[in-house]
Amino acid sequence: MPEEDCMLLNPSFKGIAMNALLAIDISLSKRMGVCAYTSSSWGGCRSMVALLELTGFGITWIIGTIVCLTRSNTLAGQEVLVNLLLALLLDVLTIAGVQRLVKRRGPWEMTPGFLDYVSMDMYSFPAAHASRAAMVSKFLLSHLVLAVPLRILLVLWAFLVGVSRVMLGKHHLTDMVCGFVLGLLHFSLMENVWLSSGTCQTLISISTFSWGPFS
């Protein structure tokens, strides 16, 4: 149709703006990928940035939370840890679902590593590490009594974890920003469906009974 041909020859302002923003996002993301390879401009720092990246993997936090839960002997501590564990599972599953739906590749088209497959973090959008770091830091700030320096370090850690994935060339800037937003949304959702101490004790009892015969 002539109208359709006109639309193709004269794209809308919205389409032009979106394409321009996408091009800027890709360009800036590639510029920030200074540790993408050992031959990159900051390639010598790649191992250190990768170590920071490791602290944001979902499997790391899930295992750590379970270990802390098995060693906790207070009802309040167990309540917080159970809710944190559920928040982590919610974050991992939600991000994995959105990533599989969008299937956006990173700026440098890197092959996912072993931990990426384990954490179901195989695509670029949204950034799972950024989402997890934002959710965990907000969760801990809300439910733990921390000194001001520790609170500042926790926020700084969350920001650096998100940036580390961009520096390693695995995510775009928009992936990181959307990841931070989703992480805060996951925290808000978990606060609204917070499980009481009694419910947490029931879940712990069920899990203990389920694993009892194998221990």
C-alpha positions in Angstrom: 0.0 0.0 0.0 1.2 3.6 -0.7 0.7 4.5 3.0 3.0 1.6 4.0 5.6 2.6 1.5 5.5 6.1 2.8 6.0 4.9 6.4 9.0 2.8 5.3 10.6 5.8 3.5 9.7 8.2 6.2 10.1 6.4 9.6 8.5 8.0 12.6 10.4 10.3 14.9 9.9 7.6 17.6 11.6 5.0 15.5 14.5 7.3 14.6 15.0 8.2 18.3 14.9 4.6 19.4 17.5 3.6 16.8 19.7 6.5 17.7 19.5 5.6 21.4 20.3 2.0 20.6 23.3 3.0 18.6 24.5 5.2 21.4 24.0 2.4 23.9 26.0 0.0 21.8 28.8 2.5 21.2 29.1 3.5 24.9 28.9 -0.2 26.0 31.8 -1.2 23.7 33.8 1.8 24.9 33.3 0.6 28.5 34.3 -3.0 27.7 37.9 -2.2 28.7 38.3 -5.7 30.2 36.5 -7.7 27.6 39.7 -9.5 26.6 43.2 -9.7 27.9 44.4 -7.6 24.9 41.9 -4.8 25.8 43.1 -1.5 27.2 42.5 -2.6 30.8 43.1 -6.3 30.1 45.6 -6.5 33.0 42.7 -5.9 35.4 40.4 -8.5 33.9 41.1 -11.1 36.6 40.3 -8.6 39.4 37.1 -7.4 37.7 36.1 -11.1 37.1 36.6 -11.7 40.8 34.2 -8.8 41.6 31.8 -10.3 39.0 31.9 -13.6 40.9 30.3 -12.0 44.0 27.2 -11.3 41.9 26.4 -14.8 40.6 23.1 -16.1 41.8 24.5 -19.6 42.6 27.0 -17.9 44.9 24.3 -16.1 46.9 21.9 -19.0 47.0 24.5 -21.4 48.3 25.8 -18.8 50.8 22.3 -18.1 52.1 21.5 -21.8 52.5 24.8 -22.3 54.5 23.9 -19.4 56.7 20.4 -20.7 57.2 21.7 -24.1 58.4 23.9 -22.4 60.9 21.4 -19.8 62.2 19.9 -20.6 65.6 17.6 -17.6 66.0 14.0 -17.3 64.7 14.6 -13.7 63.5 17.7 -14.7 61.6 16.0 -17.7 60.0 13.1 -15.5 59.0 15.3 -13.0 57.2 17.4 -15.8 55.5 14.3 -17.7 54.2 12.9 -14.5 52.7 16.3 -13.7 51.2 16.5 -17.1 49.7 13.0 -16.8 48.2 13.9 -13.3 46.9 17.1 -14.7 45.2 15.1 -17.5 43.6 12.5 -15.0 42.4 15.3 -12.8 40.9 17.1 -15.7 39.2 13.9 -17.1 37.6 12.5 -13.8 36.6 15.7 -12.6 34.9 16.2 -15.9 33.2 12.7 -15.8 31.8 13.0 -12.2 30.5 16.4 -13.0 29.0 15.1 -16.0 27.1 12.2 -13.9 25.9 14.3 -11.0 24.6 17.4 -13.0 23.7 19.6 -9.9 23.3 23.3 -10.6 22.9 26.1 -8.7 24.6 28.1 -6.0 22.9 31.0 -8.3 22.3 29.1 -11.5 21.5 30.9 -13.6 24.2 30.1 -17.2 24.9 28.5 -17.6 28.4 30.8 -19.3 31.0 30.0 -22.3 33.2 28.6 -20.2 36.0 26.4 -18.2 33.5 24.8 -21.5 32.5 24.3 -22.6 36.1 22.8 -19.3 37.0 20.7 -19.2 33.8 22.4 -15.9 32.8 23.0 -16.6 29.1 21.8 -13.5 27.5 22.4 -9.8 27.9 19.1 -8.1 28.7 18.5 -7.5 31.5 21.8 -7.8 33.5 21.2 -10.5 36.1 24.2 -9.4 38.2 22.9 -5.8 38.4 19.5 -7.0 39.4 20.8 -9.3 42.0 23.2 -6.8 43.5 20.5 -4.1 43.7 18.0 -6.5 45.3 20.5 -8.0 47.8 22.0 -4.6 48.9 18.5 -3.1 49.4 17.4 -6.2 51.3 20.4 -6.2 53.6 20.2 -2.4 54.2 16.6 -2.8 55.2 16.9 -5.9 57.5 20.4 -5.6 59.0 21.7 -3.0 61.4 24.9 -1.8 59.7 27.2 1.0 60.5 27.3 3.9 58.0 30.6 2.9 56.4 29.3 -0.6 55.8 26.1 0.7 54.3 28.2 2.9 51.9 30.4 -0.1 50.9 27.3 -2.2 50.3 25.8 0.3 47.9 29.2 0.8 46.2 29.5 -3.0 45.8 26.2 -3.2 44.1 27.1 -0.5 41.7 30.5 -2.0 40.9 29.1 -5.5 40.4 26.8 -4.1 37.7 29.6 -2.1 36.1 31.9 -5.1 36.1 29.7 -6.9 33.6 29.8 -4.0 31.3 33.6 -3.7 31.6 33.9 -7.4 30.8 31.9 -6.8 27.6 29.0 -9.1 28.6 26.3 -6.4 29.0 25.2 -3.1 27.5 24.6 0.0 29.7 20.9 -0.3 29.3 21.0 -3.9 30.4 22.7 -2.8 33.6 20.3 0.0 34.3 17.2 -2.2 33.7 18.8 -4.8 35.9 19.1 -2.3 38.8 15.5 -1.3 38.3 14.3 -4.9 38.2 16.3 -5.7 41.3 14.6 -3.0 43.3 11.2 -4.2 42.0 12.0 -7.7 43.2 12.8 -6.3 46.6 9.5 -4.4 46.8 7.6 -7.4 45.7 9.3 -9.5 48.4 8.5 -7.0 51.0 4.8 -7.1 50.1 4.7 -10.9 50.3 7.1 -11.2 53.3 6.8 -14.6 55.0 6.2 -14.5 58.7 8.4 -16.4 61.2 5.8 -19.1 61.6 5.6 -19.7 57.9 9.4 -19.8 57.6 9.6 -22.3 60.4 7.1 -24.5 58.6 9.1 -24.3 55.4 12.3 -25.2 57.3 10.6 -28.1 58.9 9.4 -29.4 55.6 12.8 -29.1 53.9 14.5 -30.7 56.9 12.0 -33.6 56.7 12.5 -34.0 53.0 16.3 -34.1 53.2 16.4 -36.1 56.4 16.5 -39.6 54.9 19.4 -38.6 52.6 21.6 -37.0 55.4 
